[in-house]
Amino acid sequence: MADYRAPRDDMDFVLHDVFNVAADWQQTEELAEMMDVETASAILDEAAKVAENLIAPLSREADEQGVSFADGVVTTPDGYKENFRQLAEGGWVGVTANPDFGGMGLPKSLSAQYEEMLCSADIAFSLYSGLTSGAIMALDLHGSDELKSHYLPKMASGEWTGSMCLTEPHAGTDLGIIKTKATPNHDDSYSITGTKIFITGGEHDLVDNIVHLVLAKLPDAPAGTKGISLFLVPKVLSDSNGNLTEPNSLSCGSIEHKMGIHASATCVMNFDGAKGWLVGEPHRGLPAMFTMMNYERLGVGIQGLGAAERSYQNALEYAKDRTQGRGAKATRNESAEADSILVHGDVRRMLLTMKAMNEGGRAFSTWVGQQLDRAKYASDAQQQQRADAMVALLTPVAKAFLTDTGLESTIHGQQVFGGHGYVREWGQEQLVRDTRIAQIYEGTNGIQALDLLGRKVCGSGGKLLQPFTAEIEDFIEQIAPHKEWTKQRAQLKQALESLNGVSAEVLDKAAADENIINSVAVEYLHLLGYVAYAYLWLRMAVVAEEKQAERPYLATKIKTAKFYYARILPRIHSLVASIKDGSESLYLHDQDDF
C-alpha cells in the first residue's frame, strides 16, 4: 500500500477558493474569534501529519490482527491504544466538541476535511473517536447541566469515549418496536434492561470508561417511536469528582466477525439493570438522537470518500510503476520493453473516474458542511432557514451517494491492480471491505433514498427541492459570460431540467401509486447526486480557470471537470429512464414468481 498523503492543496482550494468559508466564519461571533484562513490551514496541516504518520501506517496490520474477545473483554490491535492516546492528547477526539467543555469547536466545513483524512488513514480506527463525537453532540444539545459538566470534559478530552446503542436483534430500521426498558429508581436514575446489537465501540481497551447513549422505553411509554427515551449509561460509575468507582451492570456479550473494519469492535451489549440517566425529555429520545444524525450521516458518507481517496492514491502509484503491454505509438516508451499501464484507456477511465468522483465528493461534503454551519451559526433568520432546508435535502444524499460511489471507486482501485488487488498484501481489498459497511449502517442507503424522495421531496410538495434548484439556476446565469464553458453550462441546465421534470412526475403519480416512491427512490437519489456534482464541478472549474496562472496545478482541475461532464454526467439518462418507468416493471411479478 502506498504511503497516504492528505490532499491538502485540494482541501484548501475547495474551502477557501470555491466556498469562501472564512467569510461565513467571520460573520459568526463564536467562530470569528477563533477561526480564519491561516488558523484553519495550520489545523489541517497538523491533522494531515496525524493521519499520515500516526494512523495510516498501522492500518493494514490492524486489519490483519483485528479485535479479540475473551471473558467480556475486547482487546484492540497492537498500537491502537497508544495511537488513541496520542490522538486524545492532541485534542483531536473533541475536534467538534463545545469549547466550554474542552473541545476545539471546529465548524463542520473544516472538520469534514479532518474526518476525510482520518478515514483515508484507517476507517476502523476513526470509528472510536467518530462515535464519541456523535455522543458528545447529543449530550451537549439535550443533556442536563449536571450530566454535561460531569461527562463532556472527559469525553472531549478523549479520557472517556462514547457509543450509541439503538439497534436490537428484532429492531433495526423500525426502532419503534425496541424492547429495552427503563425503570425509574428512587433517585433521579433509571435501571436499563435489554440487549443492543451492532454497537460500534461498545467495548474496548482504549480508555477506562465508555459512555453509552441508549434508546429505551419507560413504563408509561406510548407505542411506537413516540415512546422512545434516551439515557446515558456509563460502563463504569463515577463519583461527583469524576473518579471511577464501580462497574455498572452491563457487559459485552460477544463481538461480530465481519467482512471489514476488523479493527473496530462491533458489540452485542447486555444491559442488566444498568444505572442510567435520562437525556432530554421523556419519550423524546428519537428526536434527541436525530438532532446529531445529520452530522453523523455526513460523517459516514465521508468514510466512503476517505477510502476512495486512499484507493486512488494506491492505484495511481501502482499504475505508474506497473509496465504491461504497449500503448499507442505516441505514448510508447521505446527504450523499455513495456509501457506503464497508465497509457491504457481502461486504466485511465478507472483512475479518472476515481479522481473526478473523489474531488467532486470532497466539494460536496464541504458544501454540506457549510450548510450545517450556516444552519447552526447564521444570525440571519432567512439564511438559517434556507440552510436548514438544504441540510434536510442533502444529508441523505451525502450519506448514500458518497458511500455508493465510494465503493465503486475502491473497486476501480482494486481493478487497476489486477490480480494483485485481490490479495491482501497490497491493501486494496481491505478498502473495498471497509467501505461496504458504510452503505449499511446509520440507515441503509435504500432508507436514505426513501427519506430523500418520500419525506423530503414529496413530503414537502417539492418545496425542499427549491433552494437547491434555485442556487444552481442562479449559478447558470452567473457564468453566462464564461464562453469557454458554454457546452457544460448547457449540460448542467439540461440535467437540472431533467431532475425537475422527474420530480414533478413522481409528485404527480404518488397520490395514485403507493409503490412509486419505493420503486424509484434509489435512482432519484443518484440522479440528484450526479446533478449536484455537475454543479460543483463547473463551479470549481470556473474558479480554477481564474486562478490557474498563480497555481498551475489547477489546470488538471479544469481537465477533470471536462471528463466528468463527458463521461460521468451522462449516467443520468439511464436514471431518468428508470424513474419514468415508475413502479410498473417492479410489480409485474407476484411473490410466487421470485
N, C-alpha and C positions, 0 to 999 in steps of 0.2 A: 504494500500500500504506500502510495506517495505521501510525503510529508504534507500535512494540511497547511495551507496558507490562507488566512482570512482575506476576503475580497474587500479590503478597506477602501481602496480608491472608489469602487463602485458604490459602497455604502455611503461615503461622503457625497458622491455625486447625486445620489437619489435623495438623501436627506436635505442637502443644502442648495443644490442647483435646481433640482426638479421641484421639490416640495417646499423649500424655504421654511423648514420647520422652526428655525430660530426666531422668525418673525412672530409665530404663534407663541413661542415661549416668552418673548419679551412683552406680550400683551397680558401675561398672567402673573400676578404678584408672586404666587408661590414659586413659579419657575424662573422668573426674571432675575431673582436674587442669586440663583444657583447655577443657571444654565445659559451658555452661549456656544457659539460655534467652536471656539478653541477648547472649552471645557469638555464639550461633547466628544471632540476628536481625541483628546487626551484619555478620556474614559474608555473609548472604543479601542484605542491603541493598547491600553493595559489589558482589556478584555481579550484582545487578539493574542497577546502573549500567554495568557492563562489557557486559552483554547489550544493554541499551537504547541506549547512547550510542556504544559502540565497534564492536560486531559487527553488530547489526541494520541500521544504515544502509547497509552495504556489500553486503548480501545479494543484492539484485536485480542490481546492476551486475556483481557477481562471477559470478552465474549467466549473464549475457549474455556476458561475456568468456570464462569457463571457463579450464581449464588448457590449456597448449600444450606440444607435444613436438617437440624437434629435436635430432638427434645424441645421443640418450640423456639429454638434459637436460629436465626438466619445470619449467615456469615457472607459478607460481600467479598468480591475478588481481592487478591493481594494488591495493595496500593490504593484502593478506593478510600479507605478510612483516612489515610494520610492526605490524599488529594482533597477530600471533602473538608478536612480541617484547614488546609491552605485556602480553599475557596471561601470558607467562612471567615477566616482571618482577614481576607482581602475585602470583606463586606459584600461579596457577590451573591450570597444567599438572600439578602434583603435588598436586592437591587431596585425593586419597585416598591418596597415597603415604606410606610409613613415615616418620615424623618423624626417625628415626635417619639417614635419607639425605636430609633436607631437605624432605620433604613436609609437607603440612598434617595428614594423618592423619584427615580428617573421617570420621565414621560414614556409612554408606550412606544411612540415613534422611535425613540432611541433604544429602549430596552429590547425592541424587536431585533435589532442588529446583534446585540449580545446573545440573545436566545438562538439566533441562527448559527452563530459561531460555536456555541456550546453544543448544539445538536449536530453540527458537522463534525465536531471533535468526538462526540460519543453520546448518542441519544440515551442509552441506558443510564449513564451517569447523570445526565441532565435532569432526569425524572425526579431524582431525590430532592433537588432544590426547586424544581419546577412545581411539584405538588405542594411544597411548603409555601411557595409564593401565593398559590391559589388559596390555601387555607388562611394565610395571613390576611389576604384581601377580604375574604368573607367575614373573618372575625373582626377586622377593623371596621367594616361597614355596619355590622349588626350586633356585635358583642357588647355587653355591659362595660362600663368604665373599669369595673373591678377585674373582669376577665381580660380585657385588653392590657391593662397595666401589669397584670401578672404574667401573661403568656407571650404577648407580642415582642417585648425586648429579647426574650430568649430565642424566639423563632427567627426574628430578623437578624440576629447575630449568628445564626446557624448553630447555636448551642443545642437547640432542640429542633426537630423537623416536624412536618405535618403530613397528614394524609386525609383523603376524602372518601368516606365509606357510604356508598349509595347502593350498589348492586347487591342483590340477594340471589340465591340459587334459582328461584322461580320468577324473579322480577328484575328485568334489565331495562329495556326501554319503558315499560309500564311500571313506573315507580309507585303508582297509586295502590298497588297490591302488596307492598312490603309488609313483613310480619314483625320486624324488630320493634320491641315495646320499650316504653319509658315510663317507669312507675315513680311517682313523687315520693321523696323521703321526708323525714320530719324537719330537716333543714331546707335550704334552697336548692338542694341537689336532687338528682334522679338516679334510679337504678336502670341501667340499659341492658336489655337481654335480647340476643338474636345473633344471627350469623350473616356476615357480609363476604362476598367473593370478589375476585379480580381487584383487590385493593393494592394499588401501586405504592410501594414503600410502606406497607402496613407494619412490617417488622424488619429490622436490620441492625447492624452493629456500628453504624457510622456515628451515632450520638446516643446519649443515655436516656433520652425521653422522646417520645413521639406523640404529638397532639392530634388525635383523631377527631374529625368533624363527621358526625354520624347522623344519618336520617333515621328517625324512629317515630312511632305513634304513641301519643298519650292515651290514657284510658277513655277519655271523653272525645276522642278524635272522630270527626265526621269521616265518611267513606271517601276513598279516592285520594287524589293528590292534595285536596284541600284539608286533609287531616294529617299531613306530614309536618313534623317539627325537626329542628336542627339542634344537635347537642355537641358540646365539647367534652371529649372523653380522653384523658391523658393515659398513656401507658403506665406511667408512674405518678403517684400522687405527690404533692409538694406542700410545704408549709408556707406561711404568709411571706416569707423572705425568698421563696423560690428554691429552697433546698429540697432535694428529693427525699421522700420519706419511705413509702411502702408501695409495692406493685399494686396496680389496680386489678380488678377481677376480669381480665381479658387476656387472650392468648392468640398466637398464630397456630392454626391447626395444621396447615400444610402450605406449600408453595406450588405454583403451577409450573409445569415443564412445557416450555413454549417454543414456538417456531423461531422467535427472535428476541431481542432485548434480554439476552440471557443474564446479563449482569444486574438487571433490575428485578427486585423482589416483588413478585405478584402473589399476594397472600390471600388465604382464607382466614378471616378474623372472627373469633368467637368472643362475644360479649356475654359474660355470665353474671349479671347483676352488677356490672361495672358502674362506678360512680361517674356521673356526668353532670354538666350544667347546661341549661337552656341558652341557646344563642338566638337572640331576636324574640319575636312574639310566638306564642303557641300556635301551632297549625300553619305557620308561615315559613316553614323550613325550606320548601322548594323555591319560593321566590327569593329567599335569602341566599340560597346556594347559586341561583341563576344570575344574581347580580354580578358575579365574577365569571360567569360562563363565557361571556363574550371575549374576555381576556384569555381564558383557558383555551377556548376553541381556536382563536388565532394562534395561540402557542402551539397547539397540536398541528395546525397547518404548517407552522414554521419547522416542525420536525421533518415533514416531507421535503421542504425546501432545503434544510440543512444537509440531509442525507444526499439529496440530488446534487448539491454543490460539491460535496466530498467525492461523490461518484464521478462527476465531471472532471475534477482535477486529476483523479487517478487515471481515468480513461484517456485524457489528453496527454498526460506524460507517457503512458504506455504506447499510444498511437504514434507519438513522435519517435520513440525508440524502436518499436517493432518494425522489422522490414520483411515484407512478403509481397511477391509478385511485382509487376511493373505498372506504372501509371502511364498516362498519355505521354507522347514524346515531349511535349512542352514542360512536363513536370518531372521527367525522368532524371535520375541521378546516374549518369553514365559511368561514373567512377566506382559505383557499388554494384554488387550482383543482384540486389533487390532494392526496392524503394520502401520508404516509410509507408505504413498503411494509411497514413493521413492523406495520401494522394487519391485514395479510392472513394468514389462517390458515396457509397453506402455508409462508410465510416464517417465521412463529412456530414452526411444527413443526420446521423445519430448525434454526433458531437454538437452540431449547430442547433439541433432541436433541444438538446440539453441546455446549451448556452442561452438560447432565446427564452426558454421556459424558466430557467433559474433567474435570469436578470429581470424578466417580467414579473416573476414571483416575488423577488426582492422589492421591486417597486410597489407591487400590490400589497404586500404585508406592511410596508412602511405607510402606504396610503391609508389602510385600515387603522393602523396605529395612530396616525394623525387624526382620524375621525374620532377615535376613542379619547384622545387627548382633548379635542375640542368639546366633546360631549361632557367631559369631566370639568374642564377648566374655563371654558368660554364665558365671558361676562355678558356678552350679547345674547339675549334670550332666543332670538331668531336663529343665530348661528348655532347655538346649542341644540335647538330643536331639529335643525337640518342635519347636524352631526348625529343625533340620536337615530334619525331615520336612516341615514347611511350605514350606521353601525348595525342596525337591525337587519337591513337588507344584505349587507356584505359579509357578516360574520359566518353564516352557513357556507357561503362561497369560499371564504378564506380557509375554513376547516377542510371542506371536501375537495375543492379544486386543487389546492396546494398539495394535498396528500395523494389524490388520484394521479396528478401529473408528476408528482414527486416519485411515486412508484414507477411510472412509465420511464422517467429519466434514469432511475437506478438500474432498471432492466436494460436500457440502452447502454449504460456504462458497463454493465456486465457483458453485454453482447460484443462490445468493442474488443474486449479481452479474448473473445473466442472461448476455447476450452479452458484457458487459464482463469476466466471469470467464474467458472463453475466450481473451482476448487478453493479451499479456504485460505490458502496462504496469501492470496492477493487482496483479500478483504472486500472484493466487490459483492460476493454473495451475501456477506453479512449485512451490507447496506440494503439489499433487497429484503432480507428477512426482517431487519429492524424497522423498515418503513411500513411494512404491511399492516402492522397493528394500528398505525395512525389513521387508517381508513375505517377502523372499527370502534376504538374507544372514544370517549367524550361524545357519544352519539354517532352511530354508524353514518356513513356518507349518504346512504339512502334516506335516513331520517333527516339529515341536514337538507337534502333536496326537498323533502316534503315540507319542512319548516319554511324554506325559501318560497316555494310556489304556493303551498296551501295557506300557511298562516300569514306570510309577509306580503306576497303579491296579490293573491286572490282575496285573502282575508281583509286587506285594506282597500279592495276595489281598484287596485293598481296604483294607489296614491303613494305607497312607499317606493315605488319604482321611479317616480317623477324627479326627485332630486338627482338621482344617478343619471337619468337620461338628459336632464337639463344641463348638468355640468358638461357632458360630452357634446351636446349640441352647441353650447357656448364656445367650447374649445374649437370645434369645427369651423365656426365663424371667425374666431380669432386668428386662425392660422391661414386664412384665405390668401394673404399676401405671400406666403411661403410657396412659391410656384414649384419648387423642386419636390414638394410633397403632394402635388395635386392628385396623383394617382392614388396614393394611400389615403388621402383625405376623402376621396370619393368612396373608397372601400370601407372606411370607417362609417361613413354616413349610411351606406347600404347595409352594413352589419347592424347598426343601431335600428334602422327601419325594420329589419328582419326580426330583431328582438321585440320591438314594439308591436309588430304585426302578430307574432305568435302569442304574445302576452294577451292582446285583445281577444284573439281567437279562443284561447283557453278560458279566459274570463267569461266569454260569451257561452261556451259549451258547458261550463262547470255546473251550472244550475240543473241542467237536464241529464248530465252524465256524471254520476258519482264516482266513477272509476278513472276519469281522465287525469286528475291531478296526480294520483298514484302512478299512473301509467307513463307519464311524460316528465316527471319531476327531475330525474337524474339528467336527462338530455337538456332540460331547461337550465339547470344549474351550470352545466358545462358550457352551454351557449352564452350565458351571462358572463362566465369566467373568460371565455375567449374574447368577447367584446370588451370587457374591462381591460384585459391585457393589450388589446389593439389600441385602445385609448392611451394607455400608459406608455406603450412603445412609441407611439407617434409623439407623445409629449416629451419623452426622453430624447427622441431623435431631433426634434426642433431645438431643444436646449443644447444638445451635443453639437449640432451644426454651428450654433453661435459661439461655442466655447472651444472648438477643436484646435483653433490656432494656438491657444495658450496651453492646451492639453492634447497633443497629437493622438494619444491612445483612444480618444473619443471617436476617432474615425471608424474604429471597429464597432462602436455602438450604432453608428449610422448603418453600417452594412448588416448588422444583426437585425435591426428594425425592418430592413427591406426583406430579409429572409423570413421573418415572422409573417409579414403580410403576404409573401408569395407562397409559402409552404405550410404554414400552420393555421392562419386565419381561415383559409378555405374549408377547414373541417366543419365550420358552422353550417355549411349547406346540407350535409347529411343529418346534422342535428335538427335543423329546421324541418326537413322532410319527415323525420321520425315523430317530431312533436305534432305536425299536421295530421299524421295518421291517427292521433288520439289514442283511445283505448281499444279500438276495433280489433286489430290483429292480435292483441294480447288476450282478448276474452272470447276468441273463436273457439278455444278448446274447453271442453268440460273437464272436470277434475279427473275423470277416468281416462282422459286422453293422455295424461302425463305418464 
